[in-house]
Amino acid sequence: MDVLYFAWVRERIGLPKERVETNAITVTDLIEELRAKEERYEVAFSDLSALRVALDQELSDFDAPLAGVREVAFFPPMTGG
């Protein structure tokens, strides 16, 4: 699946996106796999309350299943005006 990173998440990881092979069942499982890869992922995902996630461009929860998902995007909460 494709994993996309936006704003400061992109800055901390150093990539705008990457292709990930995973056995993760939920978004939380995917995050744990990523955090185990390298320190930069640990830093980026250290505070999940500061992150939002979208699955195939729809806002979702961290406990959402990944079955059939092609794209996961991580980004900070946005404010409008």
FENRAQUI-V479349 format. One line per field, one symbol per residue. ss: DSSP state (a for helix, b for strand, c for the rest). phi: phi as a letter, one per 20 degrees, with the letter a starting at -180 (. if undefined). A space follows every 50 residues. Layout:
ss: ???
phi: ???
This chain:
ss: cbbbbccaaaaaacccbbbccccccbaaaaaaaaaaacaaaaaacccaaa cbbbbccbbbccccbcccccbbbbbcccccc
phi: .eddcclfffffenceabecebdfecggfffffffffbgffgffdfcffe ccccdlmcgbdfeffegnfdbccdbfgddda
